[in-house]
């Protein structure tokens, strides 16, 4: 009997009296092979514990069948869910995923990308922290002609496929929900210095202006992207002289920190201050005050991004067609904004501003009642 460590495709082919090409097509799930032959080959591979020679395959195909994934954070459930979906989609097509993270540091992002490229990944999926397309990072990818897909974050000046949500609309939807709950003095704990933080801030301002309220610059506070930074920002903002009845947070970890700071300072959530986040992390419903949030469809983002990258990697053409996929998002209402004791519906978007906003493509809703 053939020893498992010595088994090659040629051994299996000779054993079954078929060609090596036939065995190769079965193992790569390519070509037109009869089902009976396919099953015979797969059964013999299982019996002999056949393991493909990945180095030989990569030399023949000029692919390693690995993808690189660069994320700003391993621990954030939103990115963890995206990573899981990418891995599942890639695995189904015979690829593996190498994951790295860069803690929102553009310099570390470049270093980690270089490490992944040194491992000869066939392409990259990334939620980049780079501020523009002229950075050394994207010049490096252009020189190497490495296919890549951006997720979650647009980078100005970069021509690439993108999968994510409409962040302006997320900011508008979250803030409008607070307005519909009767909130009139709404703060925004904004995220790090990235394009999506700017977009969510713009949505926040559009919602307030649509209701003909005055947007106060002091009500926008830098809050990083973590629970501790959200807590610190909320603590620093709270002041007996400042009116506050609603907070839109850049993401859910910031919202968790904000709620902690509010409750420690004697504010009831949502009776005194309603809080909404974004990302709909998997623990949002298990918090002491379940968190209202915007779900950003991370499973769909991961699936679509992997599909786009694999289509580029496997394309026979050197010219890659870039595509933009905007996935749906939805408001998940929980206890942190349910102010049932307050009268709603007494504040409506102004007609003049509402008309102007619709012309720009922003949908302006009207509260119930």
C-alpha positions as CSV (number, residue, x, y, z in Angstrom):
1,X,0.0,0.0,0.0
2,X,1.2,3.5,-0.8
3,X,2.5,5.5,2.2
4,X,0.4,8.6,2.9
5,X,3.4,10.9,2.9
6,X,4.5,9.7,-0.5
7,X,1.2,9.9,-2.3
8,X,1.1,12.1,-5.4
9,X,-1.5,12.7,-8.0
10,X,0.4,10.5,-10.4
11,X,0.0,7.6,-7.8
12,X,-3.8,8.1,-7.6
13,X,-4.1,8.4,-11.4
14,X,-2.1,5.1,-11.9
15,X,-4.1,3.4,-9.2
16,X,-7.5,4.3,-10.8
17,X,-6.3,4.0,-14.5
18,X,-7.1,7.7,-15.2
19,X,-4.9,10.6,-16.3
20,X,-3.1,13.0,-13.9
21,X,-5.1,15.8,-15.6
22,X,-8.4,14.1,-14.6
23,X,-7.2,13.8,-11.0
24,X,-6.1,17.4,-11.0
25,X,-9.5,18.6,-12.4
26,X,-11.4,16.7,-9.7
27,X,-9.2,18.1,-6.9
28,X,-9.6,21.7,-8.3
29,X,-13.3,21.1,-9.0
30,X,-12.7,22.2,-12.6
31,X,-13.6,20.8,-16.0
32,X,-16.2,18.3,-17.1
33,X,-15.7,15.1,-15.3
34,X,-18.3,12.3,-14.9
35,X,-19.8,12.1,-11.4
36,X,-18.7,8.4,-11.0
37,X,-15.1,9.3,-11.9
38,X,-15.2,12.3,-9.5
39,X,-16.4,10.1,-6.6
40,X,-13.8,7.4,-7.4
41,X,-11.0,10.0,-7.3
42,X,-12.2,11.6,-4.1
43,X,-12.7,8.3,-2.4
44,X,-9.2,7.2,-3.2
45,X,-7.8,10.5,-2.0
46,X,-9.6,10.0,1.3
47,X,-8.3,6.4,1.7
48,X,-4.7,7.4,1.1
49,X,-5.0,10.6,3.1
50,X,-3.8,12.6,0.1
51,X,-2.5,16.1,0.8
52,X,-1.9,18.4,-2.2
53,X,1.5,19.9,-2.7
54,X,0.6,23.5,-2.3
55,X,4.1,24.7,-3.3
56,X,4.0,22.7,-6.5
57,X,0.5,23.9,-7.2
58,X,1.4,27.5,-6.7
59,X,4.4,27.2,-9.1
60,X,2.1,25.7,-11.7
61,X,-0.8,28.1,-11.3
62,X,1.1,31.2,-10.1
63,X,-1.3,31.4,-7.3
64,X,-0.9,30.4,-3.6
65,X,-4.7,30.2,-3.1
66,X,-4.4,32.5,0.0
67,X,-5.9,35.9,0.5
68,X,-4.7,38.6,2.9
69,X,-7.1,40.4,5.2
70,X,-6.1,43.7,6.9
71,X,-8.3,44.9,9.7
72,X,-8.0,47.8,12.2
73,X,-9.1,45.7,15.1
74,X,-9.3,42.0,15.9
75,X,-11.6,42.4,18.9
76,X,-14.4,44.5,17.4
77,X,-17.4,42.1,16.7
78,X,-18.2,43.9,13.5
79,X,-14.8,43.2,12.0
80,X,-14.7,39.7,13.5
81,X,-18.0,38.9,11.7
82,X,-16.7,40.3,8.4
83,X,-13.6,38.1,8.8
84,X,-15.7,35.0,9.4
85,X,-17.8,35.6,6.3
86,X,-14.7,36.2,4.1
87,X,-13.1,33.0,5.3
88,X,-16.3,31.0,4.7
89,X,-16.7,32.4,1.2
90,X,-13.0,31.9,0.3
91,X,-12.9,28.4,1.7
92,X,-15.8,27.3,-0.5
93,X,-13.7,28.3,-3.5
94,X,-10.5,26.6,-2.3
95,X,-8.8,29.6,-0.8
96,X,-7.5,30.3,2.7
97,X,-7.3,33.7,4.5
98,X,-4.4,35.2,6.4
99,X,-5.5,37.9,8.8
100,X,-3.6,40.8,10.3
101,X,-4.5,44.0,12.1
102,X,-3.0,47.4,12.5
103,X,-4.8,49.1,15.4
104,X,-5.8,52.1,13.3
105,X,-2.1,53.0,12.7
106,X,-1.4,53.7,8.9
107,X,2.4,52.9,9.4
108,X,1.6,49.5,10.9
109,X,-0.9,48.9,8.2
110,X,1.8,49.3,5.5
111,X,4.2,47.0,7.5
112,X,1.6,44.3,7.9
113,X,0.6,44.5,4.2
114,X,4.3,44.0,3.3
115,X,4.4,40.9,5.4
116,X,1.3,39.5,3.8
117,X,2.6,40.3,0.3
118,X,5.9,38.6,1.2
119,X,3.9,35.4,1.8
120,X,2.6,35.8,-1.8
121,X,-1.1,36.2,-1.1
122,X,-3.1,36.4,-4.3
123,X,-4.9,39.6,-3.2
124,X,-5.9,41.8,-0.3
125,X,-9.1,42.8,1.5
126,X,-8.7,45.8,3.7
127,X,-10.5,48.3,5.9
128,X,-7.7,50.9,5.4
129,X,-6.6,53.7,7.8
130,X,-4.8,55.5,4.9
131,X,-6.1,59.0,4.4
132,X,-5.6,59.2,0.6
133,X,-4.8,57.2,-2.5
134,X,-1.3,58.8,-2.9
135,X,0.1,57.1,0.2
136,X,3.0,54.8,-0.1
137,X,0.7,51.9,0.7
138,X,-1.4,52.2,-2.5
139,X,1.7,53.1,-4.6
140,X,3.2,49.8,-3.4
141,X,0.1,47.8,-4.4
142,X,0.0,49.5,-7.8
143,X,3.7,48.6,-8.4
144,X,3.0,45.0,-7.6
145,X,-0.3,44.9,-9.5
146,X,-1.8,43.3,-6.4
147,X,-5.6,43.0,-6.7
148,X,-7.4,44.4,-3.6
149,X,-10.9,45.3,-2.4
150,X,-11.7,48.0,0.1
151,X,-14.3,47.3,2.8
152,X,-16.2,49.7,5.1
153,X,-14.0,52.7,4.3
154,X,-13.6,54.7,1.1
155,X,-10.2,56.1,0.6
156,X,-10.1,59.3,-1.5
157,X,-8.3,59.0,-4.8
158,X,-8.2,55.2,-4.8
159,X,-9.5,53.3,-7.8
160,X,-10.6,49.9,-6.4
161,X,-13.7,47.8,-5.7
162,X,-15.5,48.7,-2.5
163,X,-18.1,47.0,-0.3
164,X,-19.7,48.8,2.6
165,X,-22.6,51.0,3.7
166,X,-23.7,54.6,3.2
167,X,-22.1,56.2,6.3
168,X,-23.8,59.6,5.7
169,X,-27.2,57.8,5.8
170,X,-26.2,55.9,9.0
171,X,-25.5,59.2,10.7
172,X,-28.7,60.7,9.5
173,X,-30.8,57.7,10.4
174,X,-29.4,57.4,13.9
175,X,-29.8,61.1,14.7
176,X,-33.3,61.3,13.1
177,X,-34.3,58.4,15.4
178,X,-33.2,60.4,18.4
179,X,-35.2,63.4,17.1
180,X,-38.2,61.2,16.7
181,X,-37.9,60.2,20.3
182,X,-38.3,63.8,21.3
183,X,-34.6,64.6,21.8
184,X,-33.6,68.3,21.0
185,X,-30.1,68.6,22.5
186,X,-28.1,65.9,20.8
187,X,-24.4,65.4,21.1
188,X,-22.2,63.3,18.7
189,X,-19.3,61.3,19.9
190,X,-17.3,61.1,16.7
191,X,-14.8,58.5,15.7
192,X,-11.2,58.7,14.6
193,X,-9.9,60.9,11.8
194,X,-11.2,58.8,9.0
195,X,-13.6,59.5,6.1
196,X,-16.4,57.4,7.6
197,X,-16.3,59.5,10.8
198,X,-16.6,62.6,8.7
199,X,-19.5,61.0,6.8
200,X,-21.4,60.1,9.9
201,X,-20.9,63.5,11.3
202,X,-22.3,65.0,8.1
203,X,-25.4,62.7,8.5
204,X,-25.8,63.9,12.1
205,X,-25.7,67.5,11.0
206,X,-28.1,67.0,8.0
207,X,-30.7,65.4,10.4
208,X,-30.5,68.3,12.8
209,X,-30.7,70.9,10.1
210,X,-33.7,69.1,8.5
211,X,-35.6,69.6,11.8
212,X,-34.5,73.3,11.7
213,X,-32.5,73.0,14.9
214,X,-29.2,74.7,15.4
215,X,-26.1,72.4,15.1
216,X,-23.7,73.4,17.9
217,X,-20.0,72.7,17.3
218,X,-19.4,72.1,21.0
219,X,-21.8,69.2,20.9
220,X,-19.4,67.2,18.6
221,X,-16.7,65.5,20.7
222,X,-13.8,63.4,19.5
223,X,-14.2,59.9,21.1
224,X,-11.7,57.6,19.5
225,X,-13.2,54.2,18.7
226,X,-13.1,52.1,21.9
227,X,-15.2,51.8,25.0
228,X,-12.7,53.5,27.3
229,X,-12.3,56.5,24.9
230,X,-16.1,56.8,24.6
231,X,-16.3,56.8,28.4
232,X,-13.6,59.4,28.8
233,X,-15.2,61.6,26.1
234,X,-18.6,61.4,27.7
235,X,-17.3,62.2,31.1
236,X,-15.4,65.2,29.8
237,X,-18.5,66.5,28.0
238,X,-20.9,66.3,30.9
239,X,-21.6,69.7,32.5
240,X,-24.6,70.8,34.5
241,X,-24.8,73.9,32.4
242,X,-25.0,71.9,29.1
243,X,-28.4,70.6,28.1
244,X,-28.3,67.1,26.8
245,X,-31.0,64.6,26.0
246,X,-29.6,62.5,23.2
247,X,-26.2,61.1,22.1
248,X,-25.3,59.6,18.7
249,X,-22.1,57.5,19.0
250,X,-19.8,56.7,16.1
251,X,-19.8,53.0,17.0
252,X,-21.2,50.6,19.6
253,X,-18.1,50.4,21.8
254,X,-18.1,54.2,22.2
255,X,-21.8,54.0,23.1
256,X,-21.2,51.4,25.8
257,X,-18.6,53.7,27.4
258,X,-20.9,56.7,27.0
259,X,-23.7,54.9,28.8
260,X,-21.4,53.9,31.6
261,X,-20.3,57.5,32.1
262,X,-23.9,58.8,32.0
263,X,-25.1,56.4,34.6
264,X,-22.2,57.0,36.9
265,X,-23.0,60.7,36.7
266,X,-26.6,60.2,37.7
267,X,-28.3,60.3,34.3
268,X,-30.9,57.8,33.5
269,X,-30.7,56.1,30.1
270,X,-33.0,56.6,28.1
271,X,-35.3,58.7,30.3
272,X,-32.8,61.6,30.7
273,X,-30.4,60.9,27.8
274,X,-31.1,58.5,24.9
275,X,-28.1,56.8,23.3
276,X,-27.7,55.2,19.9
277,X,-24.7,53.5,18.4
278,X,-23.7,51.9,15.1
279,X,-22.4,48.4,14.2
280,X,-25.0,46.3,16.2
281,X,-22.4,44.3,18.0
282,X,-23.4,40.8,19.1
283,X,-23.6,41.8,22.8
284,X,-25.8,44.9,22.2
285,X,-28.9,43.1,23.4
286,X,-27.2,41.7,26.5
287,X,-26.1,45.0,28.0
288,X,-27.7,46.2,31.2
289,X,-29.3,48.9,29.0
290,X,-29.8,47.1,25.7
291,X,-28.3,49.4,23.0
292,X,-30.2,50.8,20.0
293,X,-27.8,50.5,17.0
294,X,-27.5,50.5,13.2
295,X,-26.9,47.1,11.8
296,X,-24.3,47.3,9.0
297,X,-24.7,43.8,7.5
298,X,-21.2,42.5,8.2
299,X,-21.9,39.0,6.8
300,X,-22.9,40.5,3.5
301,X,-19.9,42.8,3.4
302,X,-17.5,39.9,4.0
303,X,-19.3,37.7,1.4
304,X,-19.4,40.3,-1.3
305,X,-15.8,41.5,-0.7
306,X,-14.5,37.9,-1.0
307,X,-16.5,37.3,-4.2
308,X,-15.2,40.5,-5.8
309,X,-11.6,39.8,-4.9
310,X,-11.7,36.1,-6.0
311,X,-13.3,37.2,-9.3
312,X,-10.3,39.6,-9.8
313,X,-7.7,37.0,-8.8
314,X,-9.2,34.4,-11.2
315,X,-9.8,36.8,-14.1
316,X,-7.9,36.0,-17.2
317,X,-7.9,39.7,-18.2
318,X,-5.2,42.0,-16.9
319,X,-7.7,44.8,-16.8
320,X,-9.8,44.5,-13.7
321,X,-13.2,46.1,-13.5
322,X,-13.9,47.9,-10.2
323,X,-17.3,47.6,-8.6
324,X,-19.0,49.3,-5.7
325,X,-21.4,47.3,-3.6
326,X,-23.5,49.2,-1.0
327,X,-25.1,46.8,1.4
328,X,-28.3,47.5,3.3
329,X,-28.3,48.9,6.9
330,X,-31.2,49.0,9.4
331,X,-32.1,50.5,12.7
332,X,-32.4,48.1,15.6
333,X,-34.4,49.8,18.3
334,X,-33.7,48.7,21.9
335,X,-34.1,50.1,25.4
336,X,-31.4,52.8,25.2
337,X,-33.6,55.1,23.1
338,X,-37.2,53.9,24.0
339,X,-38.4,57.0,25.9
340,X,-42.1,55.9,26.2
341,X,-42.8,58.4,28.9
342,X,-42.0,61.4,26.7
343,X,-44.4,62.9,24.2
344,X,-43.2,62.4,20.6
345,X,-44.2,63.9,17.3
346,X,-44.0,67.5,18.3
347,X,-40.9,68.1,16.2
348,X,-40.9,67.7,12.4
349,X,-38.4,68.4,9.6
350,X,-38.7,71.9,8.2
351,X,-40.3,72.0,4.8
352,X,-37.7,74.3,3.2
353,X,-34.7,72.4,4.5
354,X,-36.4,69.1,3.8
355,X,-36.9,70.0,0.1
356,X,-33.3,71.0,-0.2
357,X,-32.0,67.8,1.3
358,X,-34.1,65.7,-0.9
359,X,-32.5,67.3,-3.9
360,X,-29.2,66.1,-2.7
361,X,-30.5,62.5,-2.4
362,X,-30.9,62.5,1.4
363,X,-34.2,61.0,2.5
364,X,-36.0,63.1,5.1
365,X,-38.5,61.1,7.2
366,X,-41.3,62.4,9.4
367,X,-41.9,61.1,12.9
368,X,-45.0,59.2,13.7
369,X,-48.0,60.8,15.4
